[in-house]
């Protein structure tokens, strides 16, 4: 069960969006919604938020415009649904870290590799491009994504570092700062390169190797001196 600070938790911030319609879908309808989201991810990554047309998404996914409107409302609702999906998937990697009983050297490396997979997924790249390119024009999309995705994730990382510091497995003075540092070190450059098209899901193995090296550097400054370096 997710805590109130879990990514995407409805208690973490009040959504600025008008509610998307609650649609009772049978299995076929759920599959259709999945196809819409897949097609939307492709079209958004190809044409950008402004250039993406709902007709292009319907043509690629199949189905009808009426079904898309019924499920998502409009293009903003579709973008919101993609963000929800991405936040849920990324949040699982942080939840797994919190539940891990492995030493920090292994737990953080595993989490970093999982985070890289999610950050370089097509849906996450589409979300980051919307947040960066459309943030000034659509601050409600940007702010919702940051409030439900990035900020809760940093709080959960902070909880992990607090737990490990209390147990004596890490030496950290400021857990919140450590969470931001870890996020930036592992993912900051990766996000930027994925937004501008220099890296994508095909580069995951290389990016994970770089993430392992970043975890090693992070641990150099946080492992207690009486513990051997990884």
Secondary structure, 3 states (H helix, E strand, C coil): CCCCCCCCCCCCCCCCCCCCCCCCCCHHHHHHHHHHHHHHHHHHHHHHHHHCCHHHHHHHHCCCHHHHHHHHCCHHHHHHHHHHHHHHHHHHHHHHHHHCCCCHHHHHHHHHHHHHHHHCCHHHHHHHHHHHHHCCCCHHHHHHHHHHHHHHHHHHHHHHHHHHHHCCCCCCCCHHHHHHHHHHHHHHHHHHHHHCCCCCHHHHHHHHHHHHHHHHHHHHCCCCCCCCCC
